[in-house]
Amino acid sequence: MDAYAKTLNDGFKRALEIASEARSKGFDPESSVEIIPAADVAGRVEGIVGPKGIANRIRELEKEKPLELLAFDVVNEIIDKRADYGLSDPEKAIDQAVRTGVGILTEGVLVAPTEGIAKIKIRKNPDGSNYLAIYFAGPIRSAGGTVAALSVVLADAARQRLGVKDYRPTDTEVERYVEEINLYDARAARLQYKPSDDDVRHIIRNCPVCIDGDPTEEFEVSVYKGLERVETDRVRGGIALVVCEGIAQKAAKVLKYTKKVGLNWEWLEALVKVTKREGKVEVKPDDRFLEDIVAGRPIFAYPSRKGGFRLRYGRTRMTGIAAKAIHPATMVLLDNFPAIGTQLKIERPGKGCVVTPCDSIEGPIVKLSDGSVVQVSSVAEAEKLKPNVVRLLFLGDMLITYGDFKKANHPLMPCGYCEEYWLKELEKASGGKAPKVDARRISAEEALRLCKEFNVPLAPRWTYFWHDITTENVKELVDWLANGRLQYDWFKLREFRIEASPTKCILEELCVPHKVDGKDIVLDADNALALLSSLGIISNRKITLERFNALYAKDKPVMQLINELAGFVIREKAPTYIGARMGRPEKARERRMKPAPHVLFPLGKSGGKVRSMIKAFKAAKERERFEGKGLEVEIARLKCPRCNTISVTYKCGACGERTMLERVCSKCGKQTDLDVCPACKSPAYYYDSRAIDFVALMESAQTRIKELPDEIKGVQGLVSETKCPEILEKGLLRAKHGVFVFRDGTVRFDATDVPLTHFYPREIGVPVKKLRELGYLKDADGNDLQRDDQLVELKPQDIIVSKNCGEYFLHVSHFIDDLLVYVYGLPPFYNAKTPDDLIGHFVITLSPHTSCGVLGRIIGFTNARVGYAHPYTISARRRNCDGDEDSAMLLLDALLNFSKTFLPAARGGHMDASIVLTTILNPKEVDDEVHAMEVCAEYPLEFYEAASRFAGAGEIEIECVKDRLGKENERHDLHFTHAASGIDNGPVETRYVQFKSMKEKVETQFNLCEKIRAADVKDSAERVILSHFLPDLYGNLRTFSKQTIRCVDCNSKYRRVPLSGKCRRCGGKLVLTVSKGSIEKYLETAQQLVEKYGLPDYLKQRLMLLQNDIESIFEKDSAKQFSLEQFM
């Protein structure tokens, strides 16, 4: 890996040198690159929160202690040596110490220390003593509950070090917390964990630090308003997150931590709810994943419902850290609703996942229109049979990693009886003497022979779903089968025939493959032998009921009966079913703000609703001609220190000197260096509203670029603290190449995260020669890489992007090359003609809740609409694969064009910005979810036995990433248990995004639902109406009553129609922003569902009342005219 690390470092340094030279030309807000490279946690923490020089001290301490204890020590050190860090003020010292400590806990990746903590203040108790208040904001959610709680603990340590007293709340203040948390949970966002009101009171009365916060919601508390020490009556979301999902939910962890560091938080013991496991664990169906379902996104299987997804343990090269696998044929037969990367909401473990294909697991079993039952084993077969499928009897396996159960702290569940489980039992039963067999292709005759010879359970291939039927069903089935006919070719069984009967439905529930031939049901030789032998009704090539009649008793459990009848062990085929529904569709698309700009330059109202710079340019020309005015905008004051010219560029147009920001009073306009004007006491800003010579700026940019695109889009206004703009040349070039800018100056591409540890060269479209040039010299088995069908292990920071990402990045590379040539006067860098030319080039990948990017390298492309990356890279971004998406940007684009100057001034503005960059990731320093991911090639028999008794995941030893940390093989030889033939073997785009209307989505959704055995179409329809249609209809009605009036030309908005009846700015036509159609768009569809599925009358009546409300609002005046007689 040393050569690989050198490749990464060399690639970064090369791009950094070019960007630094370009930045030195003076066309950007800063004359140097603003992204700070950091190789480890220490570097990232110093880069994001400081203080300067702390990185070396963190590196010294982290050799001895884990991050949690390291954070505590660093907090104490900053407090004790505050003078060395220039922190003489106690309040500032505590603020810096806590932010640095939280930065360490979040590994220098998240925005929690900068955006989640708004401020820290020392305030006064009613008795005159001082106390510490820590103000939380919404982004503290990104840190997770444990870190949110520990931030309060660190604040407690810091305040004790400085002699600040405890917080002493009044009874009224305590009740304010209770009211506020209840309001937040009910009206803002449902909390993952909501403690009782008494628990909240206990926390507030005992916590030594005041948990305060900025207002995050528009609504206010109703009862406890106007409190002296509470600065707002609006609801503060940060306190709800820290109190409930932090301290309350993580009480046990926090208590353990405080004991380690010597703080007295024993009051938490009252919140720690210890439950002892006694006897057998009972895991009940969990329907929480069915909450808040969305129309058009089907429910595939209800909780633990027969015929749903069968639990199977294992990992493919595309699963782990919450990613799951199902058979690609299942994806096809579910109408392509689940595609590669589509999010599923699942029953267990965890809440959600992305779905990937695996064709080495059990496929779906279906009933065809002619009555036949078939197990589908390939995508091609699924496509062929799909038009004739009338019932999905079994959805196939869902492959879930051991690590997912371990990380979710969920007990292991009994898994489906599968080939790898059976082979382990065969090996043990035979003492290793059994012949090698292909468990997926073994014949029924061979399976029965092994049962008798080694006393091993019947092979999974010939084990049916006996547990899904009743003992009475077994009796009915046997009585029917007794009339069947065994047909032999000499001494070899050819098939079994029986006249059709309603009892055939039991065969379907058992998922026994069979055909229908006229009036006969036909089983092939293997299925006939397996079925009849399992029932004990075949002997000496004849059907006999003697054994059955002797052993049958209707009060026997079905599995006991079947095992007694068979005379050999038959395991449960699917002891655990998993419920699932569709979540978010997968995504691989360029990032566009709404509306999408090409440049961060303000146009005010001059660009109209589309922010057209061409329109503003023409308008400015006309204005200059007739009024002598430029474009009126709110923009930064950039002053030349040599000639005092005020401009909007970073280089003075008059003398070429570097301009500097000037702060002026917002009221009197006087220049000042202070936040507040000393003359009139008004706030002072680095910007003002003034006319600028937009025509000259555009003409200068056009001259430099040598062309003017047909359309260029800017922004209505800038949202940064200084309102510094980009130079117009960047906008012209982006428009020329069809790429769009994000708020930080970069060009982004978003894609759903999917993990990948291995690949075949043929499936990523890259020649073996090129891969060897990139350092891929060996395959996964250590052989020389020579062919495109050899399996290769992915290097930790390499990524495989979607083909449309490759196309978009090709345009971005053209933009960068033109920017280097026309603006910076440097040679082009990429010189790419096709997407293949970008292979080997570097990118920055970034999660939206972080401020730390990860260096990556493109090594291939996929048809799937996802972004494949190593689990280490995904975890370095503090992500798992539960359906979220991250962004990528070309490295040189980010180094050239990113600027903190452009970031929004509002809370959370530094989220989704690569302020620092991890150049070489350390597996030890990534999110610990990947540490639980197994890296074994198979599970031992003890694992399956432990799962069958619902053991805790920690009770069985499976080799995981955690066991590799610090060792030579921590980055390679990450084995998997199940093969998958292709990373794009399955639907690559969900059908959900292909529909044009909601009506089409809903019709297709419920047509599919009617076919799925594990679904409940009536309940699904009711849930869609209650969770989607009704809230949407009522919400749109409310919005209509509060709507604004909009100008169709300049997009100006008014609360009420002006007396003139037209736009006061431009004289344009005014229209409503909410129409009748947008209000009632789901009404007809909802009414049709009620009628079709016979839903409860109360639903029908609610929709009728709603329809009456809508009609009363939009009823025409002519229909409301009455004659005078009607009132007499």
LUMTOR-547223 format. One record per residue (C-alpha): x, y, z. Coordinates in steps of 0.02 Angstrom, whole numbers, plus 50000, padded with zeros to 5 digits. Example, Ala and Ser with C-alpha at 12.3 -4.5 7.8 and 13.67 -1.06 7.14 Angstrom:
<nodes>
506154977550390/506844994750357/
</nodes>
This chain:
<nodes>
500005000050000/501515011650013/501575013349824/499715016949821/499885030349956/501295038249856/500175038449702/498825047449799/500015059949874/500885063449709/499225065849621/498635078049753/500265087849754/500245089549565/498485096649566/498905107749716/500395115349627/499345119849475/497925126849581/499135136849688/499935144649535/498215148949465/497625156249630/499165167249640/498545176649486/497295185649598/495615181649517/494875172749669/494345178149844/495965171249915/497645170549828/498005152949892/497075136349891/495815136050034/495565117250057/496705111250196/497495094050170/497525083150325/498205065650339/497425061150508/496185065650644/497385078050722/497625087650560/495775087950523/495315094150697/496575108350690/496005112650514/494165113650559/494105120350738/495885123450798/496735129850901/498315131950799/499655119650853/498475107150935/498755093850801/500475088850864/499855087351041/498395076450985/499595065050892/500655063051048/499175058751158/498215047451037/499605034551040/499085030151217/497195032751225/495595030051126/494725045251053/493445046851194/494785048451328/495905058451213/494535071551192/494385073451381/496265075651402/496375088451262/494945098551338/495865099151504/497505103651420/496745118151322/495975124951483/497575122751584/498685130251448/497435142851381/498705156851386/499825147151267/498385146251143/497935164651161/496335160951258/496415172151410/494525174751418/493725160051514/492195159651402/493255158751245/494385145551323/492905134251364/492155137151192/493775132151106/494085117251220/492345109951195/492365112351006/494075104150994/493495089751103/491935087050997/493035088250842/494075073750908/492525063550949/491885066050771/493625062450699/493765079750621/492485075650488/490785082150544/490155099850562/489515096750738/490915106550825/490715121650711/488875121550665/488065110350795/488705121050939/488115138850912/488995146951060/489505144251240/489165157451372/489465159851558/487855166151637/487125169551809/486015158751920/484615167052021/485745166252175/487115176152087/488285161552054/488875158651877/488515143551767/488925137451593/487665137051451/488025127851290/486925132751143/486545118951020/485885120550842/485095108350719/486735101850644/487165093550810/486085079350742/487525074750625/488615070150774/487435056450834/486695054351007/488275048651096/489365063151040/487955075551071/487855069551251/489735069051274/489875087051216/488915091751374/490095080851477/491605089551402/490825106351441/490585100551621/492425095651632/492965112451562/491865122951677/492445113251831/494245116351780/493895135051780/492835135251938/491165138951853/489695133251961/488255121351921/486705126551824/485215128651941/483565129051845/481935135651914/480365124851910/479665135751771/481225133351666/481125114551690/479325114351629/479845124851478/480995110551425/479585098051442/478395108551337/479705112351207/480255094351182/478455088451164/478125102051036/479685097850937/479235079450931/477435082950879/477655097050754/479455097750693/480285080750679/479895064150759/481255060250885/482105043250873/481935041851060/480775052151170/480975050151358/479525052551477/479155070051543/479805064851714/481445058851637/481635075751550/481335084551716/482635073351799/483935077451667/483675096351672/483675097251863/485285087051878/486335091551727/487725103251789/487785112351620/486325122051547/485775114251382/485205129251282/485005132351096/484635143550951/482835144150890/482645131950746/480755131550719/479545145150667/478235140550797/478295145550981/477905137551148/476165141451213/476315140951402/478055144751466/478435160551368/479445175951411/480625167551534/482055178751587/483475166351557/482725158951396/483155170551253/481755165251134/479965159051138/480255148950980/480615130450990/482465125750999/482755109450905/484535107450969/484015105051150/482745091651102/484075081951008/485375083051146/484195079451292/483205065451209/484295056851079/485875061151173/485825060751363/484215050751385/484465037751249/486335035551280/486245036651470/487165020151497/488605025051383/488735042451458/488735035651635/490115023351592/491135037251511/490955049351657/491535035951778/493085033051671/493565051451670/493135054351852/491585065351838/490115062951955/488595059951844/487835046251953/486135054651932/486075045851763/485825029151850/483975033151866/483855033751675/484795017651639/483475004451610/484254987251629/483264972551560/483824954751590/483554941551459/482714926551533/482384910451441/482044910551254/482134927051161/480524931351071/480744943250925/479044949150865/478574956350695/479044974750688/477974985850577/478865002350608/479615001950434/477855003750364/477635021150439/477545036250323/477455026350162/477425036049998/476245032949853/477075024349706/478355015349815/477714997649848/477714987150005/478584971149953/478324961050112/477384964150273/478274960950439/478834942850454/477494937950328/477574921050242/478304922350067/479314937950108/481204939350102/482094924750186/483504929450303/485194923050246/486854927750321/488324932750214/489244946550125/489534949349940/490824961349870/489404974149862/488654972750036/489084977450213/488874993350317/486984992050291/486974987150107/485984971150077/485804959349929/484324950849848/484234940149692/484224950649531/482774940149467/481774946449617/482144964249564/481454960749390/479904951749452/479534966049573/479234976549417/480984984149428/480444994649576/482004989149670/483514992749561/485354992649606/485565005949739/483715008449776/483385011249959/482344998450052/481535001550220/481684985050311/481014976550465/482704971850537/484134974350572/484204993250565/482985004150471/483555005350292/484784999050164/485275000049982/484924984449883/486204975749773/486124960049665/486754942749713/486344928049600/487154914749709/485734915349836/483974908349829/482924916249692/481054919949692/479694906849668/478194911649562/476534904949501/476204907049315/474574910249224/474424891749176/474564886649360/476364880849354/477554885049498/479344889449451/480904894949543/481754908649443/483644908349442/484204921849321/483774939149254/483494932049080/482264919049146/481374932349249/481174943649097/480484929148997/479224923449128/478724940549194/477204943249079/476464926749138/476764928649326/475144929649425/475814926849600/477474929549688/477454915149813/479194918449885/480314933649859/481944924449882/483374927650001/483944943950076/485794942550112/486264951950271/487964953150352/488354947850528/489094965250552/487414973450521/486644963550664/488124967250775/488114985950741/486224986950766/486414977450931/485054965750869/485044947450924/485484935250788/483964927350706/483794909450642/484264909950459/483584900550311/484244882950290/485484886350151/486864877250060/488324883950162/487444879350325/487074861750262/488864859050203/489514863450376/488314850750452/488814837750324/490644840550362/490354838350548/489184823450532/490354814050414/491934818650506/492564825950344/492314809550251/490834814650144/491204816749958/491274834449889/489574839449824/488854854449735/487484858949858/486574869749731/486474855649601/486364840049708/485004827849654/483614822649772/484214804649764/485984809649816/485314821049954/484264806750026/485744794950018/486804807050119/485404808750246/485424790250279/487304787650268/487854801950381/486254806350475/486364823950405/484804834750374/484014834650202/484924846250081/484154863850068/483794861649883/482504848349924/481854855850085/480164864250068/479274877550171/478414865150288/478314877850429/477154888650321/475744876150324/474754867750463/474664849750521/472914848750447/473624854850282/474854840350285/473424827950306/472444835750163/473984835650053/474384817450086/472594812050054/472684820549885/474424814249838/473904796449879/472904796649717/474414801349612/475364790849487/477234787349492/477904785349314/479554776249284/480714773649138/481204756049181/481854757949358/482134776849354/480764788549413/480264800549273/478844810649350/477364810849467/475614815049404/474024818949498/472354825749447/472134844249486/471234848749646/470994864149758/472284855849869/473564861649743/473634878049841/474564868749979/475914863949853/476014882449810/476224887449992/477594874350009/478384881949851/478554864949770/478974867549585/477734859049470/476904860449300/475114859549242/474754847849096/472934848249052/472004841849206/473584834849284/474844842349405/476574835949359/478104835249473/479794830649400/480744815849471/481804825549597/480374835749670/479244820449675/480534810049766/480954824149890/479124828149926/478504810349945/480024805050048/479804819950165/478004814450193/478514796250216/477274789950086/478444781849959/479164764549983/479794751549860/479354763049714/477534764149772/476464776349868/475914769650036/475044778250183/475484765150313/476854775450397/475854791450385/474304784150465/475344777250607/476224793550647/474954807050606/474144816750749/473324833450719/473984840750882/475804838250832/476784853750777/477024852950590/478924851950593/478904838050722/477664828450614/478684830450455/480294824850538/479434809450609/478644805150441/480264807350345/481354797450464/482774809850438/483054827750493/482184841550397/482644859250446/481514874450433/481754881750261/481394899850312/481244902150500/481444921050482/480584931750352/481054950050331/479784963450287/480284977250167/479614991650064/480345003549937/481155019350003/482065032549901/482525028849721/484365027149680/485225042649612/486665047249498/486435064949439/487345081449431/487055093249578/485945107949531/485325121649644/483575127949608/483615136949490/485305130449432/486615144249410/488215144249309/489045157549417/488885164649593/488535182349538/487015192449595/485765199349469/484395205249587/482735205649495/483555209949329/483795191749277/481955187549296/481335171249372/482665161149278/484105172449335/484635175349156/486255185049140/485925187948956/484265196149000/485095206449136/486495211149015/485265217648887/484255226749019/485835234849089/486325240748915/484625248748894/484715256449066/486425263849031/485815270948868/484275279748938/484615281949125/486495280949142/486325267849280/487125250849301/486435235049379/485775237949556/486315223449669/486875219449845/488705214849830/490395215449918/491385231649930/493105227349864/494245242449878/495915245049793/497215250449924/498185259849790/496885270049695/495395268149814/494265261649675/492755251649736/492455236449627/491725218749628/493305209849570/494815204249668/496015213249553/495805231849527/495245235249349/496115252149352/497845248049419/497925229149439/498195229649628/497415216149740/495785223149813/495265221549995/493585220250081/492935236450156/491645236950295/490355251050291/488895256250400/487245249750337/486395266150383/487575280850362/488785272650240/490355277150336/491865265950326/492315256850487/493345242050547/492055237550680/490495226750677/489465241650735/489635259350669/490365270550806/489405285450738/487605279250723/487725262450812/487025253150661/487765236550602/489185237550478/489415225150335/490675220850201/489365224050068/488095236950016/486745239349885/487385249449737/487415250649549/488835241249464/489445242449285/488785225449234/488955229149049/490815232349064/491045216549169/490125205849042/491025213348893/492705210748978/492285192649017/491675189848839/493285197148769/494345185748878/493335169948843/493105174548660/491265169648654/489605172848738/488465157548768/486635158948724/486115157448905/487045160349067/486215159749236/486735168849394/485895170449563/484635182849628/485705186949779/487215180549874/486985172850045/488765173350112/489365184750251/490335196150134/489295193349975/490875191149872/490485185349694/491365174049572/492145181849418/490955181449269/492195172049161/491875156249262/490015157749226/490285159849040/491395144449035/490225133749138/488785138649025/489825134648873/490145116948935/488445113849014/488965112249196/488255120649350/488995128249506/488585123849686/488555136749825/490395134149870/491035137049693/491265118749645/490395107749517/489635092249598/488945075349548/487845066149673/487675047249682/486945034349801/488295026049905/488575007449872/490054998049945/491244987849838/492774977849890/493134968049730/492804969849543/493114961449376/493994972449246/492694967849115/491264975049217/492034992349239/492544994549057/494404996849087/495774986948996/496914976249102/498414986149037/497695002249105/497314994249273/499104988249286/499675005949255/498575011149402/499444998749517/498284983649500/499614970549467/498854955549556/497124947949566/496234944049729/497114927149740/498844934449717/499044929349535/499704941249402/498294951449327/498214946449144/496364944149098/494784954249117/493884939849205/495044939449354/494344945649519/495294960849584/495234968749756/494794987249754/496044999049832/495305008949977/495175026149896/494745021049718/492965023549655/491895017349512/490665030349449/489115029149341/489305031849155/488295047849159/489465054149295/490915050649177/490055060749040/489715075249157/491485075349226/492105075749046/491195092349024/491875098349191/493645094049134/493375104448977/492795118849086/494335117449197/495505116649048/494715132148970/494785140949139/496645137449153/496965143548977/495825158748959/495795165449138/497385159749223/498525159049071/499095141349109/499155125649000/497655113749005/497735099549130/496505085849082/496515086048891/495135073048896/494225068148738/493145054048809/492645048848985/493955035048975/495275048548978/494765052549156/495265035349218/496625037849348/496155055949385/495775061549561/494175067549643/493565073549811/492075064449883/491035072450018/489505069250127/488265083550150/488315083050341/490205084750348/491545097650310/492935085450267/493165077950095/494075061850053/495305060549911/494825047449783/495315040949612/494195035949467/494615018649400/493065013749302/491235015849257/489625006449288/487905005949207/487125006649380/486535023649440/487615023449596/489345027549657/490365012249703/491695015149835/492675005049961/491815003150130/493295012350208/493025027550097/491155027850132/491485026350319/492825039950310/491405051250252/490425045750408/489155036450302/488445019250291/487435012450145/485655014950206/485115024450050/486015041050066/486975049749929/488645058749927/489455070249802/491045069749701/492005083849617/493565083849512/495055087549623/495725102149521/493995110049511/493865109949701/495625116549730/495375130549602/493595136049635/493105131749813/493075146449933/492435148150110/492005165950060/490525159349959/489775148750099/488095154150172/488165164750329/486665155750405/486835141550531/487395125850441/488245135450302/489875125950324/489025109150300/489315100550134/490945109950106/492665102150092/493545113750212/494835100250249/495335085150146/495855067750201/497245063250080/497665045950149/496325037550252/496725027250405/495515012650434/495675015550621/495005033350604/493475030050496/491705027750564/491705012250673/490215004350584/491424996850458/492444989650601/491004977550631/490984971650449/491554953750431/493024949550318/492904930550322/492604919050175/491364908050270/490484906550438/490824892150558/489434880050603/489424887550779/488804903850704/487254895850627/486924886450789/487084902650888/485864911350770/484604897350792/484524901150980/484424920150956/486154923151027/486854940651039/487994945250894/489424947851016/489294930051082/490104922350929/491814926650860/491834931250676/493354939750599/492924958050570/493854973550512/494144977950695/495234962450711/496334968550569/496644986450628/498484990450649/498994974550557/499804972350389/498184965850309/497014979450373/496794986250195/496784970350090/496174952350088/494444957950144/493554941750101/491714939250064/490584923950078/489454924849924/489894927849743/488954939949632/489184938649445/489104957249405/488994974349487/487644979149363/486774962249347/485004968149373/483914983449342/484994999149343/483565011449358/482025009649467/480385009949375/479755022849499/480705036949411/480105031949238/478275036049266/477605052849209/476155054249332/475675048949507/474185039649436/475345028149337/476445025349490/474985020749601/474155009249473/475774999749446/476144999249632/474494990949675/474484979449524/476124972749592/475474972249770/474014961249716/475264948249653/476354947249808/475894933849933/476804942850074/475884959350045/474184965850100/473444976449962/471984983250063/473084988750208/474344996050086/473005006750004/472395013050173/474165017350227/474525026950066/472955037450089/473265040950273/475125044350266/475285052850095/473695058250007/472705065750153/474165075450230/474605081950057/472815087350018/472575096050184/474305103850174/473975110950002/472325118250062/473255127050203/474585133050083/473245140149968/472555150850109/474295157750146/474965158949969/475845173649891/475565182049723/476985180549596/477495190849445/477735179949291/479115191349224/480265196049368/479685183249496/479315196549627/478135190149762/476745199349854/475695194150004/474195203249929/473785209449755/474355227649732/472955240149699/473615242549523/473315224149487/475055222049413/476855220349471/477505236149553/479285232549495/479065228549311/477205230149275/477095211649236/475615199949254/475255192949428/474715174949458/474315163949607/475715152349666/474505138249714/473225132249588/471675121349606/472535107349513/473985106649635/472755105249781/471655091249715/472975081649616/472845066149728/470985067049767/470335056649622/471695043449644/471305041949830/469435040049795/469775026449666/470815016749794/469415017849922/468145011049797/469244997649721/469824989749884/468264992949989/469155003350119/468255009150278/466815021450260/467655034350369/469025036250237/467735038150101/466825051350202/468415061050242/468805062050057/467035067650018/467145081650148/468825086750079/468115087249903/466695098349964/467955110150045/468945111649884/467395114449778/466755127849896/468385137549877/468445136749687/466585137649651/466205150149514/465255166049558/463925162449427/463465146549517/463175156149679/461855168449614/460145167749697/458485176049663/457705187449794/456275175149814/457455162449894/457685173850044/455845177650071/
</nodes>
